[in-house]
Amino acid sequence: MTQKKSIAQPFGIETLLTAVQFDEKGLIPAVIQDTASKEVLTLCYMNIEAIRKSLEEGMVYVFRRSQNRLMLKGETSGNTQTIKRVTIDCEGKSMLLQVRQNVAACHTGHFTCYFRQLMPNGKMAARGKRVFDPAKVYKKPG
């Protein structure tokens, strides 16, 4: 039997859930930040179920709006995120999850989803190199 890696006791989950404000769709934005590099990795949305499961297991679960479902961040790629700290903003309208990122956060193969930078010449440029090849990770069946 595997031991859950809960980062919050059940009362802590309830405390957090009463402190945050979900939007009309029952979602709250969550900024994901790497604890080591301090880079912002991505912005995702969480519902009550995603928050509960994330805190109970210590891994980031998100609500995929495009697929209308709960998913483990990295469930396809294996590039999971282990939660180290959870904070909320002053009004409880967004969350910050500080994580230990396994490999990379972006489905494009970059460490962060924020790899495109606006340059002084007005053009966009990619910073950093791809950490993995998405074509090899996200093979379509058939």
Backbone as CSV, one residue per row, in Angstrom:
resi,resn,N_x,N_y,N_z,CA_x,CA_y,CA_z,C_x,C_y,C_z
1,MET,0.846,-1.175,0.000,0.000,0.000,0.000,0.892,1.239,0.000
2,THR,0.623,2.161,-0.933,1.451,3.352,-1.013,0.946,4.426,-0.069
3,GLN,1.895,5.120,0.515,1.595,6.211,1.445,1.302,7.473,0.647
4,LYS,0.187,8.145,0.942,-0.111,9.411,0.276,0.854,10.473,0.775
5,LYS,1.175,11.415,-0.102,2.120,12.486,0.231,1.375,13.766,0.564
6,SER,0.348,13.680,1.384,-0.477,14.841,1.695,0.365,15.990,2.239
7,ILE,0.121,17.181,1.686,0.819,18.353,2.217,-0.063,19.114,3.190
8,ALA,-1.319,18.682,3.325,-2.229,19.353,4.256,-3.125,18.323,4.912
9,GLN,-3.301,18.434,6.190,-4.244,17.578,6.893,-5.643,17.939,6.408
10,PRO,-6.624,17.050,6.600,-7.981,17.347,6.111,-8.513,18.707,6.543
11,PHE,-8.231,19.136,7.776,-8.705,20.455,8.206,-8.020,21.567,7.423
12,GLY,-6.789,21.338,6.991,-6.070,22.339,6.196,-6.689,22.517,4.826
13,ILE,-7.168,21.437,4.246,-7.835,21.515,2.946,-9.105,22.347,3.080
14,GLU,-9.876,22.064,4.119,-11.122,22.811,4.333,-10.839,24.291,4.592
15,THR,-9.777,24.582,5.320,-9.398,25.974,5.582,-9.088,26.680,4.265
16,LEU,-8.325,26.028,3.409,-7.984,26.615,2.116,-9.239,26.815,1.271
17,LEU,-10.105,25.815,1.222,-11.303,25.909,0.392,-12.238,27.029,0.834
18,THR,-12.255,27.345,2.107,-13.102,28.453,2.567,-12.421,29.807,2.356
19,ALA,-11.109,29.810,2.128,-10.368,31.057,1.945,-10.300,31.509,0.483
20,VAL,-10.560,30.596,-0.455,-10.472,30.949,-1.871,-11.850,31.260,-2.440
21,GLN,-11.838,32.066,-3.501,-13.078,32.436,-4.181,-13.074,31.847,-5.587
22,PHE,-13.972,30.925,-5.823,-14.098,30.328,-7.145,-14.936,31.235,-8.039
23,ASP,-14.667,31.177,-9.346,-15.462,31.978,-10.279,-16.820,31.313,-10.519
24,GLU,-17.610,31.874,-11.425,-18.953,31.364,-11.684,-18.951,29.944,-12.253
25,LYS,-17.812,29.482,-12.771,-17.698,28.114,-13.288,-17.110,27.171,-12.243
26,GLY,-16.856,27.688,-11.035,-16.300,26.859,-9.969,-14.802,26.660,-10.078
27,LEU,-14.115,27.603,-10.729,-12.671,27.492,-10.956,-11.924,28.644,-10.304
28,ILE,-10.650,28.399,-10.035,-9.748,29.438,-9.535,-8.425,29.297,-10.299
29,PRO,-7.843,30.428,-10.758,-6.551,30.335,-11.443,-5.439,30.000,-10.446
30,ALA,-4.505,29.181,-10.912,-3.366,28.798,-10.082,-2.081,28.975,-10.890
31,VAL,-1.205,29.811,-10.379,0.116,30.012,-10.970,1.010,28.901,-10.425
32,ILE,1.758,28.247,-11.311,2.660,27.175,-10.902,4.088,27.688,-11.071
33,GLN,4.885,27.625,-9.986,6.250,28.148,-9.983,7.213,27.061,-9.522
34,ASP,8.350,26.975,-10.194,9.383,26.024,-9.818,10.133,26.536,-8.589
35,THR,10.265,25.693,-7.572,10.937,26.129,-6.339,12.427,26.356,-6.540
36,ALA,13.061,25.582,-7.390,14.509,25.708,-7.571,14.887,26.940,-8.392
37,SER,14.295,27.080,-9.567,14.671,28.174,-10.469,13.886,29.454,-10.219
38,LYS,12.764,29.336,-9.523,11.828,30.447,-9.274,11.086,30.877,-10.534
39,GLU,11.267,30.154,-11.641,10.550,30.485,-12.876,9.083,30.132,-12.743
40,VAL,8.226,30.995,-13.316,6.815,30.662,-13.426,6.711,29.647,-14.550
41,LEU,6.089,28.510,-14.256,6.006,27.427,-15.221,4.755,27.501,-16.083
42,THR,3.624,27.762,-15.456,2.369,27.802,-16.197,1.271,28.411,-15.341
43,LEU,0.151,28.668,-15.969,-1.067,29.098,-15.294,-2.117,28.051,-15.620
44,CYS,-2.760,27.528,-14.602,-3.796,26.529,-14.825,-5.016,26.902,-13.997
45,TYR,-6.039,26.112,-14.117,-7.255,26.337,-13.341,-7.540,25.106,-12.509
46,MET,-8.056,25.349,-11.316,-8.379,24.253,-10.403,-9.823,24.423,-9.928
47,ASN,-10.493,23.289,-9.750,-11.797,23.294,-9.105,-11.614,22.657,-7.725
48,ILE,-12.701,22.494,-6.988,-12.589,21.916,-5.637,-11.942,20.543,-5.686
49,GLU,-12.351,19.715,-6.636,-11.803,18.362,-6.732,-10.296,18.380,-7.013
50,ALA,-9.854,19.285,-7.888,-8.424,19.396,-8.211,-7.626,19.820,-6.985
51,ILE,-8.159,20.769,-6.229,-7.467,21.218,-5.016,-7.383,20.088,-4.000
52,ARG,-8.500,19.427,-3.760,-8.509,18.318,-2.792,-7.505,17.234,-3.166
53,LYS,-7.565,16.791,-4.408,-6.691,15.699,-4.858,-5.221,16.133,-4.821
54,SER,-4.956,17.373,-5.220,-3.581,17.893,-5.203,-3.018,17.879,-3.788
55,LEU,-3.800,18.379,-2.843,-3.309,18.460,-1.468,-3.234,17.089,-0.806
56,GLU,-4.146,16.199,-1.153,-4.109,14.853,-0.578,-2.912,14.052,-1.092
57,GLU,-2.598,14.195,-2.377,-1.537,13.383,-2.986,-0.197,14.107,-3.087
58,GLY,-0.209,15.436,-2.951,1.038,16.182,-3.039,1.527,16.398,-4.457
59,MET,0.670,16.101,-5.446,0.976,16.285,-6.864,-0.071,17.230,-7.439
60,VAL,0.309,18.018,-8.462,-0.616,18.993,-9.035,-1.637,18.304,-9.941
61,TYR,-2.902,18.520,-9.626,-4.028,18.138,-10.475,-4.667,19.427,-10.945
62,VAL,-5.113,19.455,-12.186,-5.728,20.642,-12.751,-7.058,20.268,-13.384
63,PHE,-7.886,21.283,-13.588,-9.121,21.082,-14.323,-8.892,21.567,-15.737
64,ARG,-8.919,20.652,-16.700,-8.708,21.001,-18.106,-10.014,21.517,-18.679
65,ARG,-10.097,22.813,-18.862,-11.322,23.421,-19.377,-11.646,22.928,-20.775
66,SER,-10.632,22.736,-21.620,-10.858,22.300,-23.003,-11.412,20.880,-23.081
67,GLN,-11.130,20.069,-22.061,-11.601,18.687,-22.044,-12.656,18.450,-20.971
68,ASN,-12.945,19.493,-20.202,-13.938,19.433,-19.127,-13.691,18.247,-18.197
69,ARG,-12.420,18.132,-17.750,-12.085,17.010,-16.865,-10.899,17.335,-15.970
70,LEU,-10.817,16.578,-14.892,-9.696,16.652,-13.962,-8.543,15.838,-14.525
71,MET,-7.320,16.327,-14.380,-6.162,15.535,-14.820,-4.954,15.833,-13.955
72,LEU,-4.107,14.835,-13.802,-2.817,14.999,-13.146,-1.918,15.744,-14.110
73,LYS,-1.304,16.837,-13.664,-0.365,17.569,-14.522,0.793,16.639,-14.824
74,GLY,1.001,16.356,-16.111,2.056,15.441,-16.522,1.595,14.001,-16.670
75,GLU,0.292,13.759,-16.651,-0.182,12.373,-16.724,0.192,11.699,-18.042
76,THR,0.285,12.446,-19.132,0.662,11.866,-20.419,2.174,11.798,-20.580
77,SER,2.850,12.883,-20.223,4.299,12.993,-20.442,5.132,12.375,-19.326
78,GLY,4.548,12.264,-18.126,5.321,11.824,-16.968,6.030,12.981,-16.277
79,ASN,5.871,14.193,-16.808,6.526,15.381,-16.267,5.658,15.999,-15.166
80,THR,5.614,15.322,-14.051,4.743,15.705,-12.943,5.332,16.832,-12.106
81,GLN,4.478,17.375,-11.236,4.873,18.478,-10.365,4.542,18.099,-8.923
82,THR,5.565,18.087,-8.059,5.392,17.784,-6.647,5.239,19.094,-5.881
83,ILE,4.147,19.215,-5.152,3.846,20.467,-4.445,4.736,20.618,-3.215
84,LYS,5.325,21.786,-3.081,6.153,22.122,-1.927,5.499,23.188,-1.046
85,ARG,4.727,24.103,-1.656,4.084,25.176,-0.886,2.864,25.672,-1.651
86,VAL,1.821,26.016,-0.899,0.607,26.588,-1.483,0.304,27.896,-0.769
87,THR,0.122,28.966,-1.547,-0.277,30.260,-0.988,-1.412,30.810,-1.840
88,ILE,-2.147,31.749,-1.255,-3.217,32.406,-2.004,-2.990,33.906,-1.955
89,ASP,-3.592,34.608,-2.915,-3.434,36.059,-2.932,-4.291,36.700,-1.843
90,CYS,-4.146,37.994,-1.683,-4.782,38.728,-0.586,-6.304,38.662,-0.602
91,GLU,-6.901,38.454,-1.761,-8.358,38.390,-1.853,-8.875,36.962,-2.029
92,GLY,-7.976,35.998,-2.114,-8.377,34.608,-2.302,-8.879,34.318,-3.702
93,LYS,-8.455,35.134,-4.674,-8.930,34.973,-6.047,-7.968,34.216,-6.943
94,SER,-6.778,33.903,-6.429,-5.824,33.088,-7.183,-4.900,32.381,-6.206
95,MET,-4.286,31.322,-6.705,-3.377,30.519,-5.886,-1.995,30.507,-6.521
96,LEU,-0.998,30.279,-5.687,0.367,30.077,-6.149,0.814,28.729,-5.601
97,LEU,1.150,27.817,-6.503,1.674,26.514,-6.102,3.146,26.479,-6.462
98,GLN,3.985,26.316,-5.458,5.417,26.182,-5.697,5.709,24.689,-5.710
99,VAL,6.386,24.260,-6.773,6.533,22.830,-7.038,7.966,22.449,-7.377
100,ARG,8.220,21.153,-7.268,9.444,20.581,-7.845,9.013,19.981,-9.167
101,GLN,9.504,20.569,-10.244,9.133,20.145,-11.589,9.987,18.974,-12.036
102,ASN,9.339,17.925,-12.517,10.025,16.788,-13.111,10.149,17.061,-14.614
103,VAL,11.334,17.183,-15.132,11.706,17.432,-16.525,11.272,18.817,-16.992
104,ALA,10.020,18.978,-17.443,9.570,20.250,-17.998,8.063,20.395,-17.823
105,ALA,7.595,21.629,-17.801,6.174,21.892,-17.585,5.377,22.060,-18.872
106,CYS,6.021,22.483,-19.947,5.310,22.842,-21.168,5.214,21.678,-22.151
107,HIS,4.048,21.532,-22.745,3.840,20.456,-23.726,4.663,20.656,-24.995
108,THR,5.258,21.850,-25.169,6.113,22.100,-26.337,7.523,21.557,-26.132
109,GLY,7.795,21.081,-24.907,9.118,20.564,-24.595,9.999,21.540,-23.841
110,HIS,9.530,22.757,-23.634,10.294,23.760,-22.883,10.052,23.587,-21.375
111,PHE,10.999,24.037,-20.584,10.881,23.927,-19.127,9.673,24.699,-18.613
112,THR,9.451,25.898,-19.162,8.329,26.744,-18.765,7.457,27.043,-19.974
113,CYS,6.179,27.256,-19.741,5.279,27.678,-20.819,5.582,29.110,-21.252
114,TYR,6.295,29.846,-20.418,6.624,31.241,-20.698,8.022,31.348,-21.303
115,PHE,8.228,30.676,-22.420,9.544,30.685,-23.064,9.631,31.696,-24.204
116,ARG,8.507,32.277,-24.593,8.516,33.266,-25.678,8.593,34.667,-25.084
117,GLN,9.554,35.442,-25.561,9.820,36.760,-24.999,9.690,37.832,-26.080
118,LEU,9.033,38.933,-25.735,8.950,40.073,-26.641,10.272,40.826,-26.587
119,MET,10.877,40.971,-27.726,12.186,41.624,-27.818,12.022,43.117,-28.109
120,PRO,13.069,43.915,-27.848,13.004,45.365,-28.112,12.660,45.703,-29.564
121,ASN,12.971,44.810,-30.501,12.663,45.060,-31.915,11.206,44.740,-32.257
122,GLY,10.426,44.333,-31.238,9.010,44.044,-31.451,8.705,42.625,-31.874
123,LYS,9.728,41.804,-32.038,9.528,40.409,-32.444,9.545,39.494,-31.221
124,MET,8.953,38.325,-31.390,8.973,37.314,-30.336,10.170,36.396,-30.569
125,ALA,10.827,36.009,-29.486,11.967,35.096,-29.576,11.841,34.048,-28.478
126,ALA,12.217,32.824,-28.820,12.206,31.751,-27.827,13.475,31.856,-26.993
127,ARG,13.310,31.698,-25.674,14.487,31.669,-24.799,14.586,30.269,-24.228
128,GLY,15.790,29.814,-24.083,16.013,28.455,-23.596,15.771,27.438,-24.690
129,LYS,16.290,26.260,-24.477,16.140,25.176,-25.444,15.103,24.181,-24.957
130,ARG,14.594,23.425,-25.874,13.658,22.368,-25.506,14.361,21.339,-24.635
131,VAL,13.641,20.873,-23.631,14.165,19.878,-22.699,13.837,18.468,-23.193
132,PHE,12.730,18.343,-23.930,12.359,17.047,-24.506,11.666,17.274,-25.844
133,ASP,11.604,16.217,-26.641,10.972,16.270,-27.951,9.503,15.883,-27.812
134,PRO,8.589,16.831,-27.981,7.173,16.521,-27.799,6.650,15.455,-28.766
135,ALA,7.214,15.363,-29.965,6.766,14.355,-30.927,7.011,12.934,-30.406
136,LYS,8.052,12.757,-29.612,8.346,11.442,-29.051,7.510,11.156,-27.805
137,VAL,7.166,12.191,-27.061,6.419,12.041,-25.822,4.922,11.895,-26.068
138,TYR,4.402,12.677,-26.995,2.957,12.707,-27.236,2.599,12.010,-28.547
139,LYS,3.073,10.803,-28.712,2.769,10.017,-29.912,1.280,9.723,-29.953
140,LYS,0.709,9.927,-31.115,-0.712,9.621,-31.289,-0.850,8.152,-31.674
141,PRO,-1.798,7.436,-31.048,-1.966,6.018,-31.364,-2.429,5.832,-32.807
142,GLY,-2.002,4.693,-33.388,-2.506,4.342,-34.692,-1.524,4.512,-35.748
